[in-house]
């Protein structure tokens, strides 16, 4: 399975307690499952509401394949203006 670099922004960074980690996953769905497996309720809630970028491109299909070395950005909803 591919090794993925995950970057957390805003509320996701706070919920996961880090700005970056690595994970092993073949799809966004698998990545979400991996990240939330041992996470608390806040992190699970934040990630369920987040959008994802794979190598700076919006990930619209959570079952699309991830590749070795891909960078996935976790972007929770933003407010303000």
Biopython code that builds the backbone (N, CA, C, O; Angstrom):
import numpy as np
from Bio.PDB.StructureBuilder import StructureBuilder

atoms = [
    (1, "UNK", "N", (0.837, -1.185, 0.000)),
    (1, "UNK", "CA", (0.000, 0.000, 0.000)),
    (1, "UNK", "C", (0.880, 1.246, 0.000)),
    (1, "UNK", "O", (1.962, 1.247, 0.587)),
    (2, "UNK", "N", (0.414, 2.306, -0.658)),
    (2, "UNK", "CA", (1.211, 3.519, -0.754)),
    (2, "UNK", "C", (1.357, 4.263, 0.576)),
    (2, "UNK", "O", (0.442, 4.280, 1.400)),
    (3, "UNK", "N", (2.507, 4.865, 0.760)),
    (3, "UNK", "CA", (2.765, 5.733, 1.905)),
    (3, "UNK", "C", (2.367, 7.150, 1.486)),
    (3, "UNK", "O", (2.861, 7.665, 0.482)),
    (4, "UNK", "N", (1.472, 7.778, 2.257)),
    (4, "UNK", "CA", (0.891, 9.073, 1.934)),
    (4, "UNK", "C", (1.315, 10.111, 2.971)),
    (4, "UNK", "O", (1.338, 9.826, 4.168)),
    (5, "UNK", "N", (1.646, 11.299, 2.514)),
    (5, "UNK", "CA", (1.920, 12.422, 3.414)),
    (5, "UNK", "C", (0.606, 13.183, 3.598)),
    (5, "UNK", "O", (-0.028, 13.574, 2.618)),
    (6, "UNK", "N", (0.201, 13.390, 4.839)),
    (6, "UNK", "CA", (-1.065, 14.062, 5.152)),
    (6, "UNK", "C", (-0.749, 15.366, 5.865)),
    (6, "UNK", "O", (-0.003, 15.394, 6.844)),
    (7, "UNK", "N", (-1.339, 16.456, 5.351)),
    (7, "UNK", "CA", (-1.176, 17.767, 5.981)),
    (7, "UNK", "C", (-2.538, 18.238, 6.481)),
    (7, "UNK", "O", (-3.527, 18.212, 5.749)),
    (8, "UNK", "N", (-2.569, 18.669, 7.744)),
    (8, "UNK", "CA", (-3.801, 19.120, 8.387)),
    (8, "UNK", "C", (-3.811, 20.643, 8.466)),
    (8, "UNK", "O", (-2.787, 21.263, 8.753)),
    (9, "UNK", "N", (-4.972, 21.242, 8.211)),
    (9, "UNK", "CA", (-5.114, 22.687, 8.265)),
    (9, "UNK", "C", (-6.220, 23.072, 9.242)),
    (9, "UNK", "O", (-7.179, 22.328, 9.445)),
    (10, "UNK", "N", (-6.063, 24.260, 9.846)),
    (10, "UNK", "CA", (-7.068, 24.885, 10.709)),
    (10, "UNK", "C", (-7.587, 23.916, 11.784)),
    (10, "UNK", "O", (-6.795, 23.378, 12.558)),
    (11, "UNK", "N", (-8.898, 23.691, 11.837)),
    (11, "UNK", "CA", (-9.497, 22.851, 12.878)),
    (11, "UNK", "C", (-8.990, 21.412, 12.821)),
    (11, "UNK", "O", (-8.927, 20.742, 13.851)),
    (12, "UNK", "N", (-8.632, 20.934, 11.647)),
    (12, "UNK", "CA", (-8.084, 19.572, 11.535)),
    (12, "UNK", "C", (-6.737, 19.497, 12.243)),
    (12, "UNK", "O", (-6.438, 18.510, 12.915)),
    (13, "UNK", "N", (-5.936, 20.527, 12.092)),
    (13, "UNK", "CA", (-4.633, 20.569, 12.776)),
    (13, "UNK", "C", (-4.837, 20.533, 14.285)),
    (13, "UNK", "O", (-4.126, 19.818, 14.992)),
    (14, "UNK", "N", (-5.796, 21.295, 14.777)),
    (14, "UNK", "CA", (-6.076, 21.306, 16.212)),
    (14, "UNK", "C", (-6.609, 19.958, 16.682)),
    (14, "UNK", "O", (-6.177, 19.448, 17.716)),
    (15, "UNK", "N", (-7.535, 19.383, 15.939)),
    (15, "UNK", "CA", (-8.165, 18.125, 16.349)),
    (15, "UNK", "C", (-7.176, 16.960, 16.366)),
    (15, "UNK", "O", (-7.241, 16.099, 17.243)),
    (16, "UNK", "N", (-6.263, 16.936, 15.397)),
    (16, "UNK", "CA", (-5.299, 15.840, 15.323)),
    (16, "UNK", "C", (-4.016, 16.138, 16.092)),
    (16, "UNK", "O", (-3.193, 15.246, 16.299)),
    (17, "UNK", "N", (-3.843, 17.394, 16.517)),
    (17, "UNK", "CA", (-2.694, 17.749, 17.337)),
    (17, "UNK", "C", (-1.370, 17.764, 16.585)),
    (17, "UNK", "O", (-0.307, 17.665, 17.198)),
    (18, "UNK", "N", (-1.428, 17.884, 15.277)),
    (18, "UNK", "CA", (-0.212, 17.928, 14.469)),
    (18, "UNK", "C", (-0.513, 18.617, 13.148)),
    (18, "UNK", "O", (-1.665, 18.672, 12.717)),
    (19, "UNK", "N", (0.516, 19.136, 12.512)),
    (19, "UNK", "CA", (0.287, 19.746, 11.210)),
    (19, "UNK", "C", (0.514, 18.765, 10.071)),
    (19, "UNK", "O", (0.125, 19.031, 8.934)),
    (20, "UNK", "N", (1.148, 17.622, 10.372)),
    (20, "UNK", "CA", (1.467, 16.676, 9.314)),
    (20, "UNK", "C", (1.738, 15.289, 9.880)),
    (20, "UNK", "O", (2.214, 15.143, 11.007)),
    (21, "UNK", "N", (1.425, 14.265, 9.073)),
    (21, "UNK", "CA", (1.758, 12.894, 9.443)),
    (21, "UNK", "C", (1.888, 12.067, 8.169)),
    (21, "UNK", "O", (1.626, 12.563, 7.073)),
    (22, "UNK", "N", (2.285, 10.827, 8.312)),
    (22, "UNK", "CA", (2.278, 9.905, 7.187)),
    (22, "UNK", "C", (1.313, 8.778, 7.515)),
    (22, "UNK", "O", (1.108, 8.431, 8.678)),
    (23, "UNK", "N", (0.730, 8.221, 6.479)),
    (23, "UNK", "CA", (-0.220, 7.122, 6.649)),
    (23, "UNK", "C", (-0.125, 6.213, 5.430)),
    (23, "UNK", "O", (0.355, 6.614, 4.370)),
    (24, "UNK", "N", (-0.586, 5.000, 5.603)),
    (24, "UNK", "CA", (-0.626, 4.040, 4.517)),
    (24, "UNK", "C", (-2.077, 3.855, 4.108)),
    (24, "UNK", "O", (-2.909, 3.446, 4.918)),
    (25, "UNK", "N", (-2.383, 4.158, 2.839)),
    (25, "UNK", "CA", (-3.753, 4.026, 2.343)),
    (25, "UNK", "C", (-3.741, 4.036, 0.819)),
    (25, "UNK", "O", (-2.896, 4.681, 0.198)),
    (26, "UNK", "N", (-4.681, 3.321, 0.230)),
    (26, "UNK", "CA", (-4.781, 3.242, -1.229)),
    (26, "UNK", "C", (-5.833, 4.191, -1.796)),
    (26, "UNK", "O", (-5.831, 4.467, -2.996)),
    (27, "UNK", "N", (-6.745, 4.701, -0.934)),
    (27, "UNK", "CA", (-7.796, 5.627, -1.359)),
    (27, "UNK", "C", (-8.057, 6.630, -0.241)),
    (27, "UNK", "O", (-7.604, 6.439, 0.888)),
    (28, "UNK", "N", (-8.784, 7.692, -0.553)),
    (28, "UNK", "CA", (-9.180, 8.658, 0.481)),
    (28, "UNK", "C", (-10.039, 7.968, 1.530)),
    (28, "UNK", "O", (-9.870, 8.212, 2.725)),
    (29, "UNK", "N", (-10.958, 7.109, 1.099)),
    (29, "UNK", "CA", (-11.786, 6.368, 2.070)),
    (29, "UNK", "C", (-10.919, 5.589, 3.059)),
    (29, "UNK", "O", (-11.174, 5.611, 4.263)),
    (30, "UNK", "N", (-9.897, 4.904, 2.551)),
    (30, "UNK", "CA", (-9.004, 4.144, 3.431)),
    (30, "UNK", "C", (-8.196, 5.084, 4.324)),
    (30, "UNK", "O", (-7.946, 4.781, 5.490)),
    (31, "UNK", "N", (-7.796, 6.210, 3.776)),
    (31, "UNK", "CA", (-7.046, 7.187, 4.562)),
    (31, "UNK", "C", (-7.895, 7.700, 5.720)),
    (31, "UNK", "O", (-7.412, 7.793, 6.848)),
    (32, "UNK", "N", (-9.148, 8.030, 5.451)),
    (32, "UNK", "CA", (-10.054, 8.491, 6.506)),
    (32, "UNK", "C", (-10.193, 7.421, 7.588)),
    (32, "UNK", "O", (-10.130, 7.726, 8.779)),
    (33, "UNK", "N", (-10.379, 6.186, 7.177)),
    (33, "UNK", "CA", (-10.513, 5.090, 8.145)),
    (33, "UNK", "C", (-9.252, 4.951, 8.993)),
    (33, "UNK", "O", (-9.330, 4.741, 10.203)),
    (34, "UNK", "N", (-8.101, 5.069, 8.357)),
    (34, "UNK", "CA", (-6.832, 4.961, 9.074)),
    (34, "UNK", "C", (-6.659, 6.108, 10.065)),
    (34, "UNK", "O", (-6.272, 5.893, 11.214)),
    (35, "UNK", "N", (-6.948, 7.327, 9.614)),
    (35, "UNK", "CA", (-6.757, 8.495, 10.471)),
    (35, "UNK", "C", (-7.719, 8.519, 11.653)),
    (35, "UNK", "O", (-7.356, 8.991, 12.730)),
    (36, "UNK", "N", (-8.927, 8.023, 11.472)),
    (36, "UNK", "CA", (-9.926, 8.091, 12.541)),
    (36, "UNK", "C", (-9.962, 6.850, 13.416)),
    (36, "UNK", "O", (-10.669, 6.829, 14.424)),
    (37, "UNK", "N", (-9.218, 5.824, 13.054)),
    (37, "UNK", "CA", (-9.250, 4.565, 13.809)),
    (37, "UNK", "C", (-9.028, 4.782, 15.305)),
    (37, "UNK", "O", (-9.789, 4.267, 16.123)),
    (38, "UNK", "N", (-8.009, 5.528, 15.662)),
    (38, "UNK", "CA", (-7.699, 5.756, 17.072)),
    (38, "UNK", "C", (-7.879, 7.216, 17.485)),
    (38, "UNK", "O", (-7.432, 7.627, 18.556)),
    (39, "UNK", "N", (-8.534, 7.987, 16.630)),
    (39, "UNK", "CA", (-8.721, 9.411, 16.905)),
    (39, "UNK", "C", (-9.911, 9.627, 17.827)),
    (39, "UNK", "O", (-10.789, 8.773, 17.951)),
    (40, "UNK", "N", (-9.919, 10.764, 18.455)),
    (40, "UNK", "CA", (-11.033, 11.123, 19.322)),
    (40, "UNK", "C", (-12.236, 11.584, 18.524)),
    (40, "UNK", "O", (-12.187, 11.679, 17.298)),
    (41, "UNK", "N", (-13.307, 11.866, 19.227)),
    (41, "UNK", "CA", (-14.564, 12.277, 18.600)),
    (41, "UNK", "C", (-14.410, 13.577, 17.821)),
    (41, "UNK", "O", (-14.979, 13.719, 16.738)),
    (42, "UNK", "N", (-13.651, 14.526, 18.356)),
    (42, "UNK", "CA", (-13.473, 15.806, 17.665)),
    (42, "UNK", "C", (-12.778, 15.610, 16.317)),
    (42, "UNK", "O", (-13.209, 16.179, 15.314)),
    (43, "UNK", "N", (-11.717, 14.819, 16.285)),
    (43, "UNK", "CA", (-10.992, 14.577, 15.042)),
    (43, "UNK", "C", (-11.873, 13.853, 14.028)),
    (43, "UNK", "O", (-11.838, 14.169, 12.839)),
    (44, "UNK", "N", (-12.651, 12.899, 14.486)),
    (44, "UNK", "CA", (-13.552, 12.156, 13.596)),
    (44, "UNK", "C", (-14.607, 13.088, 13.007)),
    (44, "UNK", "O", (-14.919, 13.000, 11.819)),
    (45, "UNK", "N", (-15.151, 13.969, 13.823)),
    (45, "UNK", "CA", (-16.143, 14.926, 13.331)),
    (45, "UNK", "C", (-15.536, 15.878, 12.316)),
    (45, "UNK", "O", (-16.116, 16.111, 11.255)),
    (46, "UNK", "N", (-14.377, 16.426, 12.631)),
    (46, "UNK", "CA", (-13.729, 17.373, 11.726)),
    (46, "UNK", "C", (-13.425, 16.712, 10.382)),
    (46, "UNK", "O", (-13.708, 17.290, 9.333)),
    (47, "UNK", "N", (-12.862, 15.531, 10.401)),
    (47, "UNK", "CA", (-12.484, 14.891, 9.135)),
    (47, "UNK", "C", (-13.716, 14.503, 8.318)),
    (47, "UNK", "O", (-13.658, 14.479, 7.089)),
    (48, "UNK", "N", (-14.823, 14.201, 8.985)),
    (48, "UNK", "CA", (-16.042, 13.840, 8.251)),
    (48, "UNK", "C", (-16.625, 15.037, 7.501)),
    (48, "UNK", "O", (-17.390, 14.865, 6.553)),
    (49, "UNK", "N", (-16.265, 16.243, 7.925)),
    (49, "UNK", "CA", (-16.776, 17.468, 7.292)),
    (49, "UNK", "C", (-15.751, 18.121, 6.364)),
    (49, "UNK", "O", (-16.025, 19.157, 5.759)),
    (50, "UNK", "N", (-14.585, 17.518, 6.257)),
    (50, "UNK", "CA", (-13.483, 18.126, 5.523)),
    (50, "UNK", "C", (-13.507, 17.816, 4.034)),
    (50, "UNK", "O", (-14.119, 16.851, 3.576)),
    (51, "UNK", "N", (-12.815, 18.675, 3.303)),
    (51, "UNK", "CA", (-12.523, 18.446, 1.889)),
    (51, "UNK", "C", (-11.074, 17.992, 1.803)),
    (51, "UNK", "O", (-10.286, 18.216, 2.722)),
    (52, "UNK", "N", (-10.731, 17.356, 0.694)),
    (52, "UNK", "CA", (-9.387, 16.827, 0.533)),
    (52, "UNK", "C", (-8.800, 17.255, -0.803)),
    (52, "UNK", "O", (-9.486, 17.277, -1.824)),
    (53, "UNK", "N", (-7.525, 17.593, -0.773)),
    (53, "UNK", "CA", (-6.769, 17.848, -1.987)),
    (53, "UNK", "C", (-5.713, 16.755, -2.097)),
    (53, "UNK", "O", (-5.049, 16.425, -1.114)),
    (54, "UNK", "N", (-5.560, 16.200, -3.284)),
    (54, "UNK", "CA", (-4.497, 15.230, -3.537)),
    (54, "UNK", "C", (-3.541, 15.886, -4.514)),
    (54, "UNK", "O", (-3.889, 16.152, -5.664)),
    (55, "UNK", "N", (-2.332, 16.143, -4.040)),
    (55, "UNK", "CA", (-1.332, 16.830, -4.856)),
    (55, "UNK", "C", (-1.890, 18.136, -5.415)),
    (55, "UNK", "O", (-1.709, 18.451, -6.591)),
    (56, "UNK", "N", (-2.579, 18.896, -4.543)),
    (56, "UNK", "CA", (-3.134, 20.222, -4.831)),
    (56, "UNK", "C", (-4.340, 20.210, -5.767)),
    (56, "UNK", "O", (-4.724, 21.262, -6.278)),
    (57, "UNK", "N", (-4.941, 19.053, -6.001)),
    (57, "UNK", "CA", (-6.137, 18.941, -6.851)),
    (57, "UNK", "C", (-7.276, 18.386, -6.001)),
    (57, "UNK", "O", (-7.096, 17.406, -5.277)),
    (58, "UNK", "N", (-8.458, 19.018, -6.090)),
    (58, "UNK", "CA", (-9.616, 18.575, -5.304)),
    (58, "UNK", "C", (-9.912, 17.105, -5.560)),
    (58, "UNK", "O", (-10.000, 16.662, -6.705)),
    (59, "UNK", "N", (-10.063, 16.364, -4.477)),
    (59, "UNK", "CA", (-10.392, 14.936, -4.554)),
    (59, "UNK", "C", (-11.907, 14.798, -4.470)),
    (59, "UNK", "O", (-12.486, 14.943, -3.393)),
    (60, "UNK", "N", (-12.547, 14.523, -5.591)),
    (60, "UNK", "CA", (-14.002, 14.425, -5.620)),
    (60, "UNK", "C", (-14.495, 12.984, -5.520)),
    (60, "UNK", "O", (-15.667, 12.755, -5.222)),
    (61, "UNK", "N", (-13.621, 12.016, -5.763)),
    (61, "UNK", "CA", (-13.982, 10.600, -5.670)),
    (61, "UNK", "C", (-13.181, 9.967, -4.535)),
    (61, "UNK", "O", (-11.979, 9.748, -4.685)),
    (62, "UNK", "N", (-13.822, 9.670, -3.401)),
    (62, "UNK", "CA", (-13.084, 9.111, -2.260)),
    (62, "UNK", "C", (-12.545, 7.706, -2.510)),
    (62, "UNK", "O", (-11.790, 7.176, -1.694)),
    (63, "UNK", "N", (-12.928, 7.103, -3.631)),
    (63, "UNK", "CA", (-12.427, 5.758, -3.956)),
    (63, "UNK", "C", (-11.313, 5.782, -4.999)),
    (63, "UNK", "O", (-10.798, 4.733, -5.384)),
    (64, "UNK", "N", (-10.938, 6.986, -5.458)),
    (64, "UNK", "CA", (-9.856, 7.094, -6.436)),
    (64, "UNK", "C", (-8.534, 6.662, -5.787)),
    (64, "UNK", "O", (-8.314, 6.874, -4.594)),
    (65, "UNK", "N", (-7.669, 6.059, -6.589)),
    (65, "UNK", "CA", (-6.408, 5.520, -6.087)),
    (65, "UNK", "C", (-5.440, 6.617, -5.662)),
    (65, "UNK", "O", (-5.312, 7.646, -6.323)),
    (66, "UNK", "N", (-4.765, 6.374, -4.547)),
    (66, "UNK", "CA", (-3.656, 7.202, -4.108)),
    (66, "UNK", "C", (-2.366, 6.478, -4.482)),
    (66, "UNK", "O", (-2.321, 5.249, -4.531)),
    (67, "UNK", "N", (-1.323, 7.259, -4.743)),
    (67, "UNK", "CA", (-0.048, 6.664, -5.117)),
    (67, "UNK", "C", (1.035, 6.962, -4.097)),
    (67, "UNK", "O", (0.912, 7.882, -3.288)),
    (68, "UNK", "N", (2.086, 6.181, -4.144)),
    (68, "UNK", "CA", (3.233, 6.363, -3.261)),
    (68, "UNK", "C", (3.718, 7.811, -3.338)),
    (68, "UNK", "O", (3.962, 8.338, -4.423)),
    (69, "UNK", "N", (3.855, 8.449, -2.165)),
    (69, "UNK", "CA", (4.367, 9.805, -2.102)),
    (69, "UNK", "C", (3.353, 10.902, -2.336)),
    (69, "UNK", "O", (3.709, 12.080, -2.310)),
    (70, "UNK", "N", (2.081, 10.545, -2.566)),
    (70, "UNK", "CA", (1.057, 11.572, -2.734)),
    (70, "UNK", "C", (0.968, 12.417, -1.459)),
    (70, "UNK", "O", (1.259, 11.949, -0.358)),
    (71, "UNK", "N", (0.558, 13.673, -1.645)),
    (71, "UNK", "CA", (0.320, 14.582, -0.519)),
    (71, "UNK", "C", (-1.172, 14.872, -0.469)),
    (71, "UNK", "O", (-1.758, 15.349, -1.441)),
    (72, "UNK", "N", (-1.773, 14.580, 0.668)),
    (72, "UNK", "CA", (-3.204, 14.825, 0.857)),
    (72, "UNK", "C", (-3.359, 15.925, 1.901)),
    (72, "UNK", "O", (-2.874, 15.810, 3.026)),
    (73, "UNK", "N", (-4.045, 16.993, 1.503)),
    (73, "UNK", "CA", (-4.354, 18.088, 2.411)),
    (73, "UNK", "C", (-5.768, 17.902, 2.951)),
    (73, "UNK", "O", (-6.703, 17.670, 2.186)),
    (74, "UNK", "N", (-5.921, 18.003, 4.259)),
    (74, "UNK", "CA", (-7.225, 17.899, 4.915)),
    (74, "UNK", "C", (-7.665, 19.316, 5.249)),
    (74, "UNK", "O", (-7.055, 20.003, 6.069)),
    (75, "UNK", "N", (-8.756, 19.739, 4.581)),
    (75, "UNK", "CA", (-9.248, 21.112, 4.709)),
    (75, "UNK", "C", (-10.638, 21.130, 5.317)),
    (75, "UNK", "O", (-11.618, 20.848, 4.628)),
    (76, "UNK", "N", (-10.736, 21.458, 6.598)),
    (76, "UNK", "CA", (-12.058, 21.567, 7.218)),
    (76, "UNK", "C", (-12.781, 22.791, 6.674)),
    (76, "UNK", "O", (-12.151, 23.651, 6.059)),
    (77, "UNK", "N", (-14.088, 22.888, 6.888)),
    (77, "UNK", "CA", (-14.818, 24.078, 6.426)),
    (77, "UNK", "C", (-14.229, 25.332, 7.077)),
    (77, "UNK", "O", (-13.891, 25.335, 8.260)),
    (78, "UNK", "N", (-14.118, 26.370, 6.296)),
    (78, "UNK", "CA", (-13.598, 27.651, 6.782)),
    (78, "UNK", "C", (-14.725, 28.644, 6.879)),
    (78, "UNK", "O", (-15.679, 28.587, 6.102)),
    (79, "UNK", "N", (-14.628, 29.552, 7.820)),
    (79, "UNK", "CA", (-15.620, 30.617, 7.960)),
    (79, "UNK", "C", (-14.884, 31.952, 7.987)),
    (79, "UNK", "O", (-13.680, 32.007, 8.238)),
    (80, "UNK", "N", (-15.590, 32.972, 7.738)),
    (80, "UNK", "CA", (-14.988, 34.299, 7.798)),
    (80, "UNK", "C", (-14.970, 34.959, 6.424)),
    (80, "UNK", "O", (-15.539, 34.448, 5.460)),
    (81, "UNK", "N", (-14.319, 36.078, 6.364)),
    (81, "UNK", "CA", (-14.296, 36.767, 5.087)),
    (81, "UNK", "C", (-13.279, 37.833, 5.011)),
    (81, "UNK", "O", (-13.155, 38.495, 3.981)),
]
sb = StructureBuilder()
sb.init_structure("model")
sb.init_model(0)
sb.init_chain("A")
sb.init_seg("    ")
for serial, (resi, resn, name, xyz) in enumerate(atoms, 1):
    if name == "N":
        sb.init_residue(resn, " ", resi, " ")
    sb.init_atom(name, np.array(xyz, "f"), 0.0, 1.0, " ", f" {name:<3s}", serial, name[0])
structure = sb.get_structure()
